Structure formats: structure tokens, C-alpha cells
Amino acid sequence: VVSRAFTGATLRVMRNKWTQHYEEHPEDLGKGSKQLVKAMKEGAWLHSQIANKAVPDQPFDEDIQGYAAGQCIGNIDRMQPAGDIVIQMVGTAAQLLGRSKARL
């Protein structure tokens, strides 16, 4: 979902309780960076702060975290085990490298 719920600017994130609240109550959004400060104070941006070592590692509420999803998230149409994805990627790479080698 594209939401202003975490940073105050549009950001593609995974839909959750936090984004749902701001979809239903856009009047609650802080203006600009005030929304980011609000998300940080209420623990909705905590995983990012931990990853960037801005705060110590600690438990956080997964149901409200702002997990940035990027543009490619729209291409995901099913869940797969990571091992299957790696095998598929290696197979594709081998095919591409094989074609490149044949051209030399």
C-alpha cells in the first residue's frame, strides 16, 4: 500500500494495523516530518531505528511496523519457500551464463 502513515510522505509499505488506521482516519496524520516523529515515538518505526543502530535492540510490535516494500512488491503473486526461490534464481543465472558463453 502507498501510505503517509510512517514518514508523512508517500511510501510503499506492507499494509498493517498502523496503515489501516490512517487510511480510515487521514485527519490523524501529522504534517510532514511530524508524522515520522509520531511513528517513532509510538514505536511504529522501531525496527528501522534498531537496524540503523539509532536505538538498542528491543522487542517491538510487528503489527504496526513500517516495512518498506519498494516498487517490486507489486510483482509478487504467491508465497514460496526461500530455498525454492534461490534454486530458481541459480537455474536462471546458469541458463543466462550458458547463453553468454555460447556467444563467445
Backbone as a printed PyTorch tensor [residue, N CA C, xyz], in Angstrom:
tensor([[[  0.8480,  -1.1720,   0.0000],
         [  0.0000,   0.0000,   0.0000],
         [  0.9010,   1.2450,   0.0000]],

        [[  0.4640,   2.2910,  -0.6530],
         [  1.1850,   3.5640,  -0.6020],
         [  0.5390,   4.3810,   0.5150]],

        [[  1.3430,   4.7790,   1.4840],
         [  0.7960,   5.4200,   2.6780],
         [  1.7040,   6.5450,   3.1700]],

        [[  1.1070,   7.5080,   3.8460],
         [  1.8420,   8.5750,   4.5270],
         [  1.9310,   8.2880,   6.0310]],

        [[  1.4870,   7.1060,   6.4370],
         [  1.3360,   6.7660,   7.8540],
         [  2.6410,   6.7350,   8.6390]],

        [[  3.7650,   6.5150,   7.9660],
         [  5.0230,   6.3780,   8.7030],
         [  5.9210,   7.5990,   8.6040]],

        [[  6.0880,   8.1360,   7.4170],
         [  7.0620,   9.2290,   7.2330],
         [  6.4190,  10.5780,   6.9730]],

        [[  5.1270,  10.5840,   6.7130],
         [  4.4580,  11.8250,   6.3510],
         [  4.4950,  12.0470,   4.8430]],

        [[  5.4190,  11.3880,   4.1600],
         [  5.4870,  11.4090,   2.6960],
         [  5.0130,  10.0500,   2.2010]],

        [[  4.6430,   9.9770,   0.9470],
         [  4.1850,   8.6890,   0.4330],
         [  5.3240,   7.6820,   0.4370]],

        [[  4.9900,   6.4790,   0.8610],
         [  5.9550,   5.3980,   0.9780],
         [  5.2090,   4.0920,   0.7470]],

        [[  5.7580,   3.2300,  -0.1120],
         [  5.1390,   1.9190,  -0.3340],
         [  5.5640,   1.0060,   0.8050]],

        [[  4.5800,   0.5360,   1.5760],
         [  4.8290,  -0.3080,   2.7580],
         [  3.8450,  -1.4710,   2.7780]],

        [[  4.1350,  -2.4260,   3.6370],
         [  3.2090,  -3.5300,   3.8420],
         [  2.0120,  -3.0160,   4.6470]],

        [[  0.8190,  -3.3920,   4.2310],
         [ -0.4050,  -2.9740,   4.9340],
         [ -0.4360,  -3.6270,   6.3200]],

        [[ -0.8410,  -2.8580,   7.3250],
         [ -0.9600,  -3.3940,   8.6830],
         [ -1.9430,  -2.5330,   9.4760]],

        [[ -2.0060,  -2.7630,  10.7790],
         [ -2.9410,  -2.0100,  11.6250],
         [ -2.6650,  -0.5090,  11.5780]],

        [[ -1.3810,  -0.1380,  11.5220],
         [ -0.9920,   1.2770,  11.5110],
         [ -1.4800,   1.9610,  10.2320]],

        [[ -1.2210,   1.3480,   9.0830],
         [ -1.6540,   1.9510,   7.8190],
         [ -3.1740,   1.9750,   7.7300]],

        [[ -3.8070,   0.9080,   8.2160],
         [ -5.2630,   0.8420,   8.1780],
         [ -5.8790,   1.9980,   8.9710]],

        [[ -5.3060,   2.2870,  10.1360],
         [ -5.8270,   3.3970,  10.9420],
         [ -5.7870,   4.7050,  10.1580]],

        [[ -4.6550,   4.9690,   9.5110],
         [ -4.5300,   6.2510,   8.8040],
         [ -5.3060,   6.2830,   7.4960]],

        [[ -5.6030,   5.1120,   6.9220],
         [ -6.4980,   5.0760,   5.7610],
         [ -7.9040,   5.4620,   6.1960]],

        [[ -8.2960,   4.9790,   7.3610],
         [ -9.6390,   5.2590,   7.8720],
         [ -9.7490,   6.6240,   8.5370]],

        [[ -8.6200,   7.1580,   9.0330],
         [ -8.6250,   8.4500,   9.7460],
         [ -7.4940,   9.3490,   9.2500]],

        [[ -7.5580,   9.8000,   7.9910],
         [ -6.4810,  10.6320,   7.4570],
         [ -6.3080,  11.9540,   8.2150]],

        [[ -7.3450,  12.3540,   8.9150],
         [ -7.2540,  13.5950,   9.7040],
         [ -6.2610,  13.4550,  10.8580]],

        [[ -5.8990,  12.2240,  11.2270],
         [ -4.9430,  11.9870,  12.3090],
         [ -3.4810,  12.0980,  11.8600]],

        [[ -3.2420,  12.1920,  10.5440],
         [ -1.8640,  12.2820,  10.0430],
         [ -1.2040,  13.5800,  10.4810]],

        [[  0.0360,  13.4810,  10.9450],
         [  0.8070,  14.6800,  11.2400],
         [  1.2960,  15.2990,   9.9390]],

        [[  1.5250,  16.5690,   9.9190],
         [  2.0040,  17.2610,   8.7160],
         [  3.4910,  17.0140,   8.5360]],

        [[  3.8650,  16.5530,   7.3410],
         [  5.2750,  16.3520,   7.0050],
         [  5.9990,  15.4530,   7.9890]],

        [[  7.1600,  15.9040,   8.4130],
         [  8.0070,  15.0750,   9.2840],
         [  7.3970,  14.8560,  10.6780]],

        [[  6.3700,  15.6060,  11.0260],
         [  5.7100,  15.3760,  12.3210],
         [  5.1260,  13.9660,  12.3840]],

        [[  4.7210,  13.4270,  11.2310],
         [  4.1940,  12.0620,  11.2110],
         [  5.3110,  11.0560,  11.4830]],

        [[  6.5030,  11.3040,  10.9540],
         [  7.6410,  10.4200,  11.2270],
         [  7.9770,  10.4450,  12.7130]],

        [[  7.9900,  11.6130,  13.3190],
         [  8.2630,  11.7320,  14.7550],
         [  7.1960,  10.9740,  15.5370]],

        [[  5.9490,  11.1230,  15.1260],
         [  4.8440,  10.4170,  15.7830],
         [  5.0390,   8.9020,  15.6710]],

        [[  5.3650,   8.4070,  14.4760],
         [  5.5730,   6.9690,  14.2670],
         [  6.7310,   6.4680,  15.1260]],

        [[  7.7910,   7.2610,  15.2240],
         [  8.9480,   6.8630,  16.0300],
         [  8.5830,   6.8270,  17.5120]],

        [[  7.8860,   7.8370,  17.9860],
         [  7.5060,   7.9000,  19.4030],
         [  6.5560,   6.7700,  19.7880]],

        [[  5.6830,   6.3720,  18.8470],
         [  4.6980,   5.3320,  19.1520],
         [  5.2000,   3.9350,  18.8100]],

        [[  6.4710,   3.8220,  18.3850],
         [  7.0770,   2.5170,  18.1360],
         [  6.7700,   1.8980,  16.7940]],

        [[  6.1860,   2.6670,  15.8680],
         [  5.8280,   2.1100,  14.5650],
         [  6.9890,   2.1150,  13.5760]],

        [[  8.0870,   2.7340,  13.9340],
         [  9.2610,   2.8100,  13.0530],
         [ 10.4660,   2.2150,  13.7690]],

        [[ 10.2070,   1.4560,  14.8170],
         [ 11.2590,   0.9670,  15.6950],
         [ 12.2120,  -0.0060,  15.0080]],

        [[ 11.6970,  -0.9030,  14.1610],
         [ 12.5900,  -1.8630,  13.5060],
         [ 13.6450,  -1.1450,  12.6760]],

        [[ 13.2700,  -0.0500,  12.0330],
         [ 14.2180,   0.7290,  11.2300],
         [ 15.2490,   1.4090,  12.1250]],

        [[ 14.8060,   1.9260,  13.2450],
         [ 15.7310,   2.5630,  14.1830],
         [ 16.7230,   1.5460,  14.7420]],

        [[ 16.2600,   0.3250,  15.0150],
         [ 17.1440,  -0.7300,  15.5180],
         [ 18.1490,  -1.1100,  14.4360]],

        [[ 17.6540,  -1.2990,  13.2020],
         [ 18.5280,  -1.6960,  12.0950],
         [ 19.6200,  -0.6600,  11.8460]],

        [[ 19.2980,   0.6020,  12.0430],
         [ 20.2740,   1.6790,  11.8320],
         [ 21.0670,   2.0110,  13.0910]],

        [[ 20.8810,   1.1970,  14.1260],
         [ 21.5860,   1.3500,  15.4010],
         [ 21.3470,   2.7060,  16.0710]],

        [[ 20.1770,   3.2820,  15.7830],
         [ 19.8010,   4.5410,  16.4220],
         [ 19.2810,   4.2930,  17.8350]],

        [[ 18.7840,   3.0820,  18.0660],
         [ 18.3030,   2.6740,  19.3930],
         [ 18.7890,   1.2490,  19.6330]],

        [[ 18.8730,   0.8380,  20.8960],
         [ 19.2950,  -0.5400,  21.1760],
         [ 18.2600,  -1.5590,  20.6950]],

        [[ 18.7270,  -2.7670,  20.4250],
         [ 17.8350,  -3.8550,  20.0380],
         [ 16.8170,  -4.0710,  21.1600]],

        [[ 15.5660,  -4.2740,  20.7790],
         [ 14.4950,  -4.4440,  21.7470],
         [ 13.2780,  -5.0430,  21.0500]],

        [[ 12.3670,  -5.6170,  21.8090],
         [ 11.1480,  -6.1550,  21.1970],
         [ 10.2990,  -5.0200,  20.6160]],

        [[  9.5510,  -5.3290,  19.5710],
         [  8.6440,  -4.3250,  19.0060],
         [  7.4000,  -5.0060,  18.4630]],

        [[  6.3740,  -4.2270,  18.2690],
         [  5.0780,  -4.7250,  17.8130],
         [  5.0990,  -4.8870,  16.2950]],

        [[  5.1460,  -6.1420,  15.8290],
         [  5.1870,  -6.4420,  14.3910],
         [  3.9490,  -5.9170,  13.6600]],

        [[  2.8290,  -5.8070,  14.3560],
         [  1.5720,  -5.4250,  13.7150],
         [  1.5040,  -3.9630,  13.3010]],

        [[  2.4600,  -3.1490,  13.7520],
         [  2.4040,  -1.7270,  13.3880],
         [  3.6930,  -1.2350,  12.7270]],

        [[  4.6550,  -2.1100,  12.4840],
         [  5.9310,  -1.6740,  11.9240],
         [  5.8060,  -1.2390,  10.4660]],

        [[  6.5810,  -0.2310,  10.1040],
         [  6.6050,   0.2790,   8.7300],
         [  7.6250,  -0.4660,   7.9010]],

        [[  7.2120,  -1.5760,   7.3140],
         [  8.1210,  -2.3450,   6.4620],
         [  8.0200,  -1.8250,   5.0390]],

        [[  9.0420,  -1.0760,   4.6250],
         [  9.0690,  -0.5480,   3.2600],
         [  9.0690,  -1.7130,   2.2830]],

        [[  8.2840,  -1.5820,   1.2180],
         [  8.1090,  -2.6880,   0.2940],
         [  8.7290,  -2.4390,  -1.0770]],

        [[  8.9870,  -1.2150,  -1.4510],
         [  9.5720,  -0.9500,  -2.7650],
         [  8.5950,  -1.1970,  -3.8970]],

        [[  9.0000,  -0.8060,  -5.0910],
         [  8.1170,  -0.9250,  -6.2580],
         [  7.8870,  -2.3680,  -6.6750]],

        [[  8.8640,  -3.2430,  -6.4750],
         [  8.7550,  -4.6170,  -6.9780],
         [  7.7440,  -5.4480,  -6.2050]],

        [[  7.2620,  -4.9930,  -5.0770],
         [  6.3210,  -5.7760,  -4.2850],
         [  5.0620,  -6.1010,  -5.0850]],

        [[  4.7150,  -5.2350,  -6.0240],
         [  3.5360,  -5.4800,  -6.8540],
         [  3.6820,  -6.6780,  -7.7680]],

        [[  4.9050,  -7.1420,  -7.9950],
         [  5.1390,  -8.2990,  -8.8590],
         [  5.0170,  -9.6260,  -8.1190]],

        [[  4.9010,  -9.6000,  -6.8220],
         [  4.8040, -10.8340,  -6.0440],
         [  3.3660, -11.3180,  -6.0840]],

        [[  3.1780, -12.5400,  -6.6010],
         [  1.8190, -13.0610,  -6.7090],
         [  1.5960, -14.3420,  -5.9090]],

        [[  2.6390, -14.8230,  -5.2160],
         [  2.4850, -16.0250,  -4.3970],
         [  3.6210, -16.0980,  -3.3800]],

        [[  3.3900, -16.8730,  -2.3300],
         [  4.4180, -17.1180,  -1.3270],
         [  5.1560, -18.3940,  -1.7070]],

        [[  6.5100, -18.3640,  -1.5880],
         [  7.3260, -19.5280,  -1.8840],
         [  8.3970, -19.6590,  -0.8200]],

        [[  8.8170, -20.8860,  -0.5400],
         [  9.9490, -21.0520,   0.3690],
         [ 11.1990, -20.3970,  -0.2320]],

        [[ 12.0210, -19.8000,   0.6080],
         [ 13.2280, -19.1070,   0.1390],
         [ 14.1390, -20.0370,  -0.6540]],

        [[ 14.2550, -21.2890,  -0.2260],
         [ 15.1100, -22.2390,  -0.9320],
         [ 14.6720, -22.4450,  -2.3760]],

        [[ 13.3490, -22.4810,  -2.6050],
         [ 12.8310, -22.6280,  -3.9700],
         [ 13.1910, -21.4230,  -4.8220]],

        [[ 13.1310, -20.2470,  -4.2330],
         [ 13.4660, -19.0240,  -4.9580],
         [ 14.9480, -19.0300,  -5.3310]],

        [[ 15.8020, -19.4320,  -4.4050],
         [ 17.2440, -19.4820,  -4.6820],
         [ 17.5270, -20.4840,  -5.8020]],

        [[ 16.9010, -21.6550,  -5.7510],
         [ 17.1030, -22.6630,  -6.8080],
         [ 16.6700, -22.1060,  -8.1620]],

        [[ 15.5600, -21.4140,  -8.1930],
         [ 15.0700, -20.8110,  -9.4380],
         [ 16.0530, -19.7490,  -9.9410]],

        [[ 16.5570, -18.9150,  -9.0330],
         [ 17.4980, -17.8640,  -9.4250],
         [ 18.8020, -18.4560,  -9.9630]],

        [[ 19.3020, -19.5020,  -9.3190],
         [ 20.5380, -20.1520,  -9.7680],
         [ 20.3220, -20.7790, -11.1400]],

        [[ 19.1760, -21.4220, -11.3290],
         [ 18.8660, -22.0170, -12.6270],
         [ 18.8080, -20.9760, -13.7290]],

        [[ 18.1630, -19.8520, -13.4650],
         [ 18.0800, -18.7690, -14.4430],
         [ 19.4630, -18.2140, -14.7450]],

        [[ 20.2570, -18.0130, -13.6990],
         [ 21.6170, -17.4940, -13.8990],
         [ 22.4460, -18.4610, -14.7440]],

        [[ 22.3260, -19.7680, -14.4740],
         [ 23.0790, -20.7680, -15.2400],
         [ 22.6750, -20.7320, -16.7140]],

        [[ 21.3810, -20.5940, -16.9740],
         [ 20.9150, -20.5130, -18.3610],
         [ 21.4800, -19.2790, -19.0530]],

        [[ 21.4180, -18.1360, -18.3730],
         [ 21.9170, -16.8910, -18.9590],
         [ 23.4240, -16.9530, -19.2000]],

        [[ 24.1510, -17.5080, -18.2400],
         [ 25.5960, -17.6210, -18.4060],
         [ 25.9310, -18.6080, -19.5260]],

        [[ 25.1410, -19.6650, -19.6470],
         [ 25.3460, -20.6310, -20.7280],
         [ 25.1470, -19.9820, -22.0910]],

        [[ 24.1470, -19.1480, -22.2120],
         [ 23.9090, -18.4320, -23.4870],
         [ 25.0360, -17.4660, -23.7740]],

        [[ 25.5030, -16.7760, -22.7290],
         [ 26.6030, -15.8180, -22.9150],
         [ 27.8680, -16.5340, -23.3570]],

        [[ 28.1330, -17.6920, -22.7640],
         [ 29.3220, -18.4710, -23.0890],
         [ 29.2630, -18.9310, -24.5470]],

        [[ 28.0760, -19.3070, -25.0200],
         [ 27.9220, -19.7780, -26.4020],
         [ 28.2040, -18.6610, -27.4060]],

        [[ 28.0130, -17.4250, -27.0120],
         [ 28.2510, -16.2840, -27.9040],
         [ 29.7140, -15.9140, -28.0290]],

        [[ 30.5410, -16.3920, -27.1060],
         [ 31.9740, -16.0360, -27.1160],
         [ 32.7450, -16.7570, -28.1690]]])
